[in-house]
């Protein structure tokens, strides 16, 4: 997927497999405006290694958010397949190696293929995603395959920290978040072995686990929330749960 700041669209690219020695738009975040005008770009300094190691920058979607009190205050968050969380200045992506923050959230060349989400609570702004392996978690918080939430406090630049991990035993999936008014009662939702799970968005503490399962929910699948229900796709069918009250 892509992200937008309201006046442009952010997209990511993956590997160049031709073995080139000069950069040709691989491992890149781009901002497109108007009728397809390339307005800005960023790419990782290690793009050659990422190309040869299949460590796509574009294996997951970017997310855009604003963080009052931070420098920069408008941020594009990008998670690469090899476990880096890059925070970019959305107004000036910075070209090669131009990230404001490079924070390791997982270890391994194939650590992350996911759907990335972002949410805000009274405690701050978070980015949440799933890992295939090597999750970097707080002490006693697990690791390996997990849903990982990273708190991004204001700073110049911000200094991210992993807030919590929720272990996964099934396929890696994408999380979503819900709130009652934009920040209150925030819950992170995801499936694990077909069961719907809801956890406290600040702590990762369990709030809801379904007693039944949706069969054959495929990897990287995210639920949706609509009309008081949580809906997820399995092979040839949809499964729907009433949101707990």
C-alpha atoms as one frame of an Amber mdcrd trajectory, in Angstrom:
protein
   0.000   0.000   0.000   0.863   3.684  -0.074   0.527   6.650   2.270  -0.414
  10.307   1.798   0.204  13.620   3.542  -2.820  15.136   1.810  -0.918  16.756
  -1.050   1.288  13.886  -2.234   1.549  10.102  -2.226   4.395   8.087  -0.685
   5.347   4.730  -2.216   8.186   2.254  -1.697  10.247   0.122  -4.076  11.946
  -3.237  -3.576  14.948  -4.992  -5.080  16.702  -4.364  -8.361  17.674  -7.886
  -9.435  19.862  -6.909 -12.404  23.082  -6.616 -10.377  23.569  -2.934 -11.194
  26.465  -0.951  -9.719  24.676   2.400  -9.709  21.432   3.090  -7.947  18.350
   2.752 -10.162  15.387   3.426  -7.873  15.595   0.286  -5.722  15.076   0.252
  -1.915  13.543   3.690  -2.218  10.788   5.828  -0.718   9.355   8.336  -3.168
   6.870  11.179  -2.878   4.698  11.716  -5.948   2.663  14.874  -6.524   0.348
  16.137  -9.235   0.078  13.907 -12.284   2.941  11.591 -11.442   5.703  14.082
 -10.631   8.578  12.715  -8.546   8.904  15.371  -5.843  11.299  13.743  -3.363
  13.047  10.467  -2.546  15.061   8.502   0.019  17.016   5.293  -0.365  19.096
   3.295   2.073  22.889   3.617   2.016  23.054  -0.201   2.009  20.912  -0.497
  -1.138  23.427  -2.787  -2.908  23.483  -5.238   0.001  19.700  -5.058   0.280
  19.311  -5.741  -3.458  21.555  -8.803  -3.358  20.035 -10.092  -0.102  16.369
  -9.690  -1.121  15.926  -7.267   1.793  13.252  -5.104   0.182  12.490  -1.693
   1.593   9.113  -2.130  -0.101   8.086  -5.431   1.546   5.752  -3.415   3.817
   3.729  -0.215   3.477   4.885   3.231   4.651   2.856   5.225   7.177   2.639
   9.001   7.507   1.856  10.831  10.737   2.440  14.134  12.476   4.253  14.279
  15.831   3.876  17.689  17.527   6.984  18.725  19.434   9.295  16.561  17.344
  11.891  17.583  14.787  10.826  16.742  12.145   7.145  17.015  13.070   5.896
  15.368   9.856   7.217  11.834   9.655   7.193   8.972   7.172   7.852   5.644
   8.908   9.255   2.814   6.783  10.076  -0.749   7.895  12.483  -2.754   5.729
  12.494  -6.530   5.339  15.857  -6.765   7.152  14.473  -5.213  10.346  15.221
  -1.497  10.136  12.628   1.103  11.119  13.501   4.291   9.267  11.944   7.592
  10.327  12.103  10.120   7.505  11.340  13.817   7.330   8.186  13.673   5.196
   8.882  17.183   3.909  12.451  16.362   2.842  13.080  12.629   2.439  16.815
  13.190   2.231  18.157  11.153  -0.678  20.682   8.388  -0.003  21.067   7.703
   3.714  18.929  10.714   4.551  16.897   9.115   7.332  16.504  10.980  10.622
  16.392   7.722  12.609  17.489   4.144  11.869  16.160   1.864  14.628  16.480
  -1.933  14.625  13.186  -3.676  15.369  14.043  -7.196  14.141  17.129  -9.239
  13.291  17.528 -11.254  10.098  17.611 -10.694   6.344  13.982 -11.852   5.959
  12.616 -10.593   9.271   9.637  -8.469   8.231   6.864  -8.677   5.625   3.830
  -6.997   7.113   1.128  -4.368   7.096   2.241  -1.405   9.208  -0.241   0.685
  11.203   0.103   3.762  13.392  -1.985   5.049  16.282  -1.919   7.647  19.026
  -2.945   7.397  22.682  -2.583   9.752  25.639   0.893   8.242  26.085   2.103
   9.077  22.587   2.437   7.966  18.982   3.083   4.324  18.053   3.922   2.276
  14.960   2.809  -1.386  15.046   3.557  -4.310  12.701   4.211  -8.053  12.561
   7.595  -9.774  12.304   8.449 -13.100  10.666  11.443 -13.626  12.962  13.965
 -11.920  15.209  11.687  -9.366  16.896  13.599  -7.028  19.218  11.430  -6.984
  22.340  11.633  -5.561  25.874  13.161  -7.806  28.547  10.809 -10.707  29.170
   8.661  -9.680  26.208   9.446 -12.568  23.906  10.940 -12.203  20.444  10.989
 -14.140  17.208   7.628 -13.944  15.455   5.474 -11.261  17.060   3.272  -8.221
  16.791   5.597  -5.366  17.774   4.582  -1.874  18.896   7.147   0.931  18.870
   6.587   4.136  20.846   7.911   7.249  19.097   8.196  10.108  21.606   8.834
  13.698  20.467  12.488  14.616  20.127  15.019  16.161  17.808  15.126  13.606
  16.301  12.662  11.208  18.000  14.137   8.263  19.926  11.930   5.201  19.291
  11.607   2.392  21.815   9.846  -0.959  21.592   6.849  -0.684  23.910   5.661
  -4.301  23.779   5.594  -7.528  21.799   2.752 -10.027  21.461   4.081 -13.448
  20.337   2.608 -15.121  17.252   2.419 -18.878  16.844   0.717 -18.895  13.451
   1.431 -17.050  10.216   2.701 -13.477  10.433  -0.252 -11.122  10.087  -0.877
  -7.396   9.930  -2.420  -5.554  12.894  -4.993  -2.759  12.930  -6.047  -0.368
  15.693  -9.343   1.033  16.934 -10.197   3.844  19.338 -13.419   5.401  20.591
 -12.454   9.007  19.767  -9.060   8.920  18.032  -6.933   8.288  21.127  -9.088
   6.786  23.912  -9.502   3.050  24.595  -7.026   2.143  21.873  -6.905  -1.555
  20.980  -4.575  -3.370  18.583  -6.349  -6.215  16.728  -4.797  -9.153  14.872
  -5.382 -12.835  14.236  -3.186 -15.668  15.501  -3.849 -19.174  14.187  -7.212
 -17.840  13.069  -8.226 -16.563  16.500  -9.026 -12.866  16.838  -6.918 -11.108
  19.476  -7.299  -7.627  20.922  -4.618  -6.119  23.176  -4.195  -2.868  25.066
  -2.448  -0.528  22.634  -0.193   0.991  25.337   0.858  -2.212  27.118   0.110
  -5.189  24.871  -1.970  -6.708  27.662  -4.685  -9.113  26.503  -8.203  -7.655
  26.257  -9.964 -10.174  24.016  -9.236 -13.609  22.552 -11.930 -15.328  20.523
 -12.983 -18.819  21.538 -13.412 -19.853  17.916 -11.163 -19.598  14.869 -11.390
 -18.493  11.261  -9.961 -21.225   9.043  -7.064 -20.606   6.681  -6.276 -16.952
   7.365  -3.259 -16.349   5.156  -0.011 -14.620   6.111   0.127 -10.809   6.104
  -3.681 -10.582   6.329  -5.178  -7.732   8.381  -8.703  -7.558   9.820 -11.003
  -4.594   9.267 -13.313  -2.909  11.772 -16.797  -1.883  10.593 -20.174  -1.295
  12.270 -19.113  -2.756  15.598 -17.587  -5.866  14.075 -14.104  -7.197  13.311
 -13.922  -8.961   9.958 -11.098 -11.075   8.522 -10.681 -13.118   5.333  -9.908
 -16.822   5.148  -9.734 -18.952   2.024 -13.104 -18.624   0.214 -14.867 -16.999
   3.188 -15.154 -14.069   5.610 -15.273 -14.367   9.391 -16.922 -11.715  11.585
 -16.827 -11.143  15.343 -18.869  -8.691  17.357 -16.535  -6.196  19.027 -16.457
  -6.777  22.802 -18.067  -4.113  24.967
